[in-house]
Amino acid sequence: MNNDWANDRLLKFMLGIVQHEHLGVAAKHLNISASNLSDAGKKFRDYSGLRLYWETSFSAPKSVSLTALVGGDFRVREAHREAVTAALDALEGYTQGRIGGNHPPETTGQFVTAKFEHDTARPVDGYVAPELHTHTVIFNATVRTNSENRL
């Protein structure tokens, strides 16, 4: 494998050039998009003492990473993206919001999440291996059926 490929990917990662997108039904209700994400983040930082988000990672097997990244088969990379989206769509249906008091949680089926796709592992002894994976941040935010925001 050509190490120039790995060095290029590492440079892009260090410069912050990574693909990202924002998902979730609640993102639309909370008016969160790629263009105003930094402003939206302030909503989540103002709640001290609360769990603001959960981090997850979806990693493709090594053979898939090699086929997609080194072999250049874009279809495999797109299949990884679709699999991550399908997993998040399934998870979103279980989202609940707490109402407070002596009320049971309400299943809202809506959350806000951001996806960040990477194509390299951390360097080991100066070598950066191809590794297709997607990090996600699932924010502790939802919208109730009565349109009340729960942050």
MODA-V540016 format. One record per pair of residues at least 12 apart in sequence whose C-alpha atoms are under 6 Angstrom apart, sorted by the first residue. I is the first residue (numbers start at 1). J is the second residue. D is the distance in whole Angstrom. If there is no record, write none. Layout:
i:I j:J d:D
i:I j:J d:D
//
This chain:
i:6 j:128 d:5
i:19 j:116 d:6
i:19 j:117 d:5
i:20 j:115 d:5
i:20 j:116 d:4
i:21 j:114 d:6
i:21 j:115 d:5
i:22 j:113 d:6
i:22 j:114 d:4
i:23 j:113 d:5
i:24 j:111 d:5
i:24 j:112 d:5
i:24 j:113 d:6
i:25 j:110 d:5
i:26 j:110 d:5
i:26 j:111 d:5
i:26 j:112 d:5
i:26 j:142 d:6
i:26 j:143 d:6
i:27 j:112 d:5
i:52 j:139 d:6
i:52 j:140 d:5
i:53 j:138 d:5
i:53 j:139 d:4
i:53 j:140 d:5
i:54 j:137 d:6
i:54 j:138 d:5
i:55 j:136 d:6
i:55 j:137 d:5
i:56 j:135 d:6
i:56 j:136 d:5
i:57 j:134 d:6
i:57 j:135 d:4
i:58 j:133 d:5
i:58 j:134 d:5
i:59 j:133 d:4
i:60 j:132 d:6
i:60 j:133 d:6
i:65 j:131 d:5
i:65 j:132 d:5
i:92 j:109 d:5
i:92 j:110 d:6
i:93 j:109 d:4
i:94 j:109 d:6
i:95 j:107 d:6
i:95 j:108 d:6
i:95 j:109 d:5
i:95 j:110 d:6
i:96 j:108 d:5
i:108 j:144 d:6
i:110 j:142 d:6
i:111 j:141 d:6
i:111 j:142 d:5
i:112 j:138 d:6
i:112 j:139 d:6
i:113 j:137 d:5
i:113 j:138 d:4
i:113 j:139 d:6
i:114 j:136 d:6
i:114 j:137 d:5
i:115 j:135 d:6
i:115 j:136 d:5
i:116 j:134 d:6
i:116 j:135 d:5
i:117 j:133 d:6
i:117 j:134 d:4
i:118 j:132 d:6
i:118 j:133 d:6
i:119 j:131 d:5
i:119 j:132 d:4
//
